[in-house]
Amino acid sequence: MLQQADLLIALLTRVRLEARFVCESGRPQRWREGGADSANALFVYAARGRAELDDRGRALVLQEGDLALLPHSVAERMGGAAVDAELPAALLRGEAADAHGDAAPRVLCAGLHYDATSAMPLCRLFAPVMIAPAAAIAGEPMLSHALHGLSRELERAAALRNPVLLRALELIYALALELAVAGAVRAGEEQADTALRDPRIARCLYYMYTHFGEKCSLEELAAHAGLSKSALSARFNALVGEPPARHLARIRVAEARRLLRTTDLPQEAVAQQVGYASVVGMHLAFRSIAGEPPGAARRREAR
């Protein structure tokens, strides 16, 4: 039986998270600066005291040590905020956003970015807000130590310029996402990811993310899911938000972009590695998904 953690690892391995910003209550950041408005994910950590997150008009209470994950776009959530709104205060409500002094809650906020070609389908797989509670975090030493280290590191004046710290944000997000999804599934929450909870679609997704360099025909995907081709297409489209072939193309194009950016492989070799029988097939997919041909993408990345 496919384990939830296996699928999440496969997903996050291909997503290529990039840390974009980190800030805290005592050292806020304007949300439109530093790339924050283009980040596709956030986490908000109640490092000290209780905080209330403004979840689209309703209060979402974070007790000390709780971590809130927001896998969807910052710009989408902050669309109604003023240009000079500051994070993390703009995400909080009531006294939690206005308190000052030693007794004030201390909230850490970090933003991460997904590769544009894989952001939207991944976002569809996760609920808009997910909570990793303090008690569950305490049982995960790697995540607990990473959060404690982040909290301590931000007390140093030079911390925000530390590239190692930014890499730590990716670790925290990935570990917390796994913990939050597992907890939501165990609790049977309605908002827990239906695409990941459906065992047949989960098997299909796992096969896509681990075998995209192979043929991966609809017949093969349907066989792994234990469904007919028509049933797989209908269920996959309903839960993921697009047909299997489109999602597979996103995975392949995202990996092709990485290879074009980080290697000197010719396009023919890149096409073969990501599952296309010819460069023409990769060109067509690239134009459809990324809006430009592979050569243009490589030249732009080089600049």
N, C-alpha and C positions, 0 to 999 in steps of 0.2 A: 504493500500500500504506500502511495506517495506521501511523504511527510511534508507538512506545511513549511518547515524550515528549508527543505530542499528546493521547493519552488521559489521561495523568497530569495534564497541565495542566487538561484539562476537568474531571477529578474534583476536583482540589484547589481549583479556582476556585469550585465550588459547595459545597464542604464547609464553608467559613467557619471556618477554624482560629482559635482564640483562645488566646493565651498565658496560662498560669495561674501558673506558678512557675518559678524558676531558682535553683539552689543549687550548692554545690561542697563538696569534701572538707573544707576549712577553715572553711566556713560552712554547716553542714548545715541541713536543714529536716525537722521531723517530718512524716511522710507524710500524716497525717490533718488537718493544718492548711493553711489558705490555699487550700482547694479542691483540694488535691493528690489526694484520694481519688476525685474525680469526673473527673479528667483521663482522656482516652481515648487518649493517646499520650505516649510518652516518648522522649527521646534521651539517651544516655550517651556522653560524649566523654572519651577518655583524653588529657588535655591534657599530662600529663607522666608518663613511666614506663609500666610495664605494669600492667594491671588485669585481674582475672578477674570476669566477670559471672556471677552465680548464675542460670542459666537453668533454673529448675524442677528443681534438684538436680544439674544437670551444669554443669561449668565451661565458660564461653565466654570465651576469652582475647582481650583487646583489647591490641594493641601500641600504643605511643605514636603518637598521631595518628589512631587508628581511631575510628569513630563507630558506635555500636550504636543501631538504631532499633527501638522497640517500639510498633507501631501500635495495640495492643490496650489494654484498660483497665488503669489502674494498680491499681484496687481488686481486679481479678481476679488480678493478679500478686502483690499484697501481701496477699491475703486471710488468709494464715497468720501474718503478721508482728504483732508487738506494737504496741499503740496508739502507744507512744512511739518506735517504730523511726524512725531518721533516714535520710533520703536525702542523698547517694547510697550511704552505707555499707550500707543494708539490701538494696541490689541487688547488692552485691559479696560475695565470699567469701574466706575465708582471710586471709592477711596484708594483702591489698589493702584490706580493710575495717578493719583494726586498726592499720595503720602510722601513725606520727607523725613529725614532724620534717622537715628540709629534703629528705631523700632519699625521702620518702614519695611515692607516686603522687598526682597531682592529677587528680581526676575531676570533670567538670562534668555536671550533670543538669538537664534541663528538662522540664516537662510542658505539654501542650497539650490543648485541649478541642474536640471536634467538636460541631456542632449535634446535639441529641439525636435529631432525626428522621432524620438521615443517618449516625449513628455506626455502628450495627451492620452495615448492608450494606457500608459502606466497609471496616470491619475484616475482613470475610470475604474481601476482595479481596487482602489482604496477609498474608504469613507472620507468625507471632508475633514473630520476631526477624529483623532484616535488618542486615547489616554493610556500611558504606561504608568500605573500607580506606584507610589513610593515603596509599598510592601513588595511588589513584584520586582522592582528594580534592585532592592536590597538582596534579593536572591540570585542576582546575576552579577557576579564580581567584576567582570570586565566592564560592563556598562556602568555599574556603580562607581568604580574607580575612575573611569573616564569622565563622568559628570563631576565628581569631586575635584579631579585635576583641572577641569575646565573652569570651575568656580574659583579655585585658588589662582590659576594662571591669570585670570582677568583682573586680579588685584594688582598686577604688575603694570607699570606704565607702558612698557614695550610689548605687552601681550598681543595687542591687535595686529601687530606687524609680524607675528611669528607664523611662518608658513606651516610648521609642524602642528600648531594649534588648529589651523584651518583643516588640515587632513584629519585631525581628531574629530571634527564635526561630522565627517562622513561616517566614521565608525560609530559614533553615538546614534546618528540617525538610523543606520542600518540595524543596529542591535535593538534599538527601541521599537522600530517598526515591526521586527519579528516578534518581540514581546507583546506589543499591543494587538497585533493581528491574532496571535495565538490565544490571548486572553479573551478577545471579543468572540472568537469562534467557540471557545469553551463555554462562555456565558450565553451563547445563542442569541447575541444581540442582532436585531434586525438590520442595523447599519453596518454590521461586519461585512466585509467584502464578499458579495455573492459570487463573483467570478472565481475567487480563490477557494471559496467554500464548496462550490460545485465540484465533486470529485472527477467527473468526466472532463469538464473544461479545464480543471487544474492539470490533469494528465496531458491534455492537448497543449496547454501553455508550456508546461515543463519540457515536452518534447520539442516544441518550437525553439525555445531558448537554449536548448542544449544540442540540437541537431540542425540548426538553420543552415549550416554549410552543406547539408546533404539535400537530397531531392525534395523531401517534405511535401509530397503531393497531398491533395485533399483526401484521396483514398487512404493514404498512410496516416494522416492526422485523425481521420474518422475511425480507423482501426484502433489506434492508441486510445481514443476516447471511448470506444465501445459503442459508437453511434453510427447511423447511416450518414452519408454525406449531407443529405438535406437536413437531417435533424441536427447535425453538428453545426452547419452554417446558421441555422435559425437560432440555436441556443447561444452560440458564440457571439453572434451579432447582438443579441439581446443583452448579454452580460458584459461583454467587453466594449461594445459600442461600434464595432466595425467588423467586416467579414474576416475569416481566417487568413485569406490570401493577403489582404491589406496589412494586417498586423504582422504577418511574416515578412512582408516587404519592409516594414519599418525597422524590424530587428536587423535585417540584412543591410539596409542602407546605413543604419547607425554604426554597425561594425565596419562597413566599407569606408565610411568617413573617418573612423579611427585609424584604419590601416593607411589610408591616403595621407593622413596627417602625421603619422608617427613612423612610417616606413618609406622606403624608396621602391617598393614593389610596383611593377608596371600594372596598368589597369587590368590586363588580361589575368594576371595572377590574383589580383584582389577579387575580381569577379568569381574566379573558381573557388577561392577560400570562403566566400560568403554564400555560395550555393547557386550561382548563375552559370548556365552553360556557355554563355558568350558575353562579351563586353556590351553588345547591343541590349541584352536583357537588363544588365545593370544600369545602363544609360537610361532606359525607359523608366525603371523603378526610381532612379535618382531624381529625374525630372518630376515625376509624380509626387514623390515624398518630400524631397528637399528643395524643389523648385529651381534646380540648376543641374548641369551635367557634372560628372565626377571631376573632369579636368578643371573646371572653374572652381569647384570646392577646394581642390588641392592648391591651386594658385592663391586663392583667398586665404587659406590657412597659413600658407607660407609667408604671406605678407604680414 
